[in-house]
Amino acid sequence: MPKTFHITTLGCKLNYSESSHIARELQGLGFENASNPDCFILNTCTVTGIAEKKARSLIAQFHRKNPNAEIIVMGCFAARDKELVEKLPGVTKVFGSEDKMNLIPYLLQNATVTVPTFFSTFSSHDRTRSFLKIQDGCDYHCSYCAVARARGSSRSDTIENVMINLEKIAQLNCKEVVLTGVNTGDFGRNNGETFFQLLNEIEMRKPVERVRISSIEPNLLTNEIIHLVAHSNVLMPHFHIPLQSGSDSVLADMKRRYKTVLFADKVHKIKSLIPHACIAVDLISGFPTETDEDFNETLSFLNSLPISYLHVFSYSKRPQTPAGEMKLQVKDSVKKERTQILLQLSETKKTKFYQEHLQTQRAVLFEDDLKNGKIFGFTDNYIRVSAPFNNRFINKIINIELTESNTHSSF
């Protein structure tokens, strides 16, 4: 049985939450974290081909570093193509997304346990912020996405267990929790609860000082959720909403569950009730059916909206997805060009959003992050702030006047 381990994590906040949970469990059982361990654990991602390529590269690095070590691979790439991963040199065991909690009894040389339909996890390596998994899987099956197949059907924790986990996180003196999931807004559907009910319970009980929603589909972002955030001191005025395209025809080809008019309505609703809210938007450039006209339509749509910044991804052809089977694929050079245009737009939007907050006061949660004599943190509406280092600021929420925005869109 190995005595030492090291976990490497690729991909989303959900993966980081799960990896942190596994590391805590192993250390509680007497395993030690080491740089050159008896057992390498890799938590993988399948969102893009680049993520899978990086996973294969890391496995090769682990095997070269210690040919005698176990290499355990888990996560979405492992779930999507288990047979391929099992054949990679050095790999001794593969766990998918739904059975990764079997990793611990495997290392203990115990019999495989029955993993519950949903298992809750939260990260604890950063004492300022914790990522709490409240939902997993997805039933949407967008035409470009391999994650739904890898993660399985949508399932959730219960409201009461989420509240128990929030209390545990608060006991770690963690000030901020990010609610995470594959389709976070779908929380509760499998057990007769709703995401709004969870947020309302958090608002009433206030188990921690700050709670953020990691990402929520526009069709699941209800007006009652927006109203609740608008009048809350616990739920942060920060929305991360996937758009993916500003063209209705491309959205239809993507099998998204909304049109641009709904998305615009949600953005304007947020800004009418919470003018200072941060709104981040996910975009995919170069989807197979995206023409120049569609892309220009997306640019025009984004320019018309009071959003704060963009997360931009170049389309990555994923195996066993409808989009991956489309004969017409946008050239890589075109995808790269469109991505750069969107990134420039994002920088313009972010600069404007930051400058709108000059000479205002915001509550900043400072992190244990020191560089060039400065300490860094984030406002309630997710503006990154720096201040002269003060040890008493670490993990404290302090009202700060935002006085100067630099060229990198931060104060």
Secondary structure by P-SEA (a helix, b strand, c coil): ccccbbbbbcccaaaaaaaaaaaaaaaaacccccccccbbbbbcccccaaaaaaaaaaaaaaaaacccbbbbbbcccccccaaaaaaccccccccccccccaaaaaaacccccccccbbbbbbcccccbbbbbcbbbbcccccccccccccccbbbbcaaaaaaaaaaaaaacccbbbbbccccccccccccccaaaaaaaaaaaccccbbbbcccccccccaaaaaaaaaccccccbbbbbcccccaaaaaaacccccaaaaaaaaaaaaaccccbbbbbbbbcccccccaaaaaaaaaaaaacccccccccccccccccccccccccccaaaaaaaaaaaaaaaaaaaaaaaaaaccbbbbbbccccccccbbbbccccbbbbbcccccccccbbbbbbbccccccccc
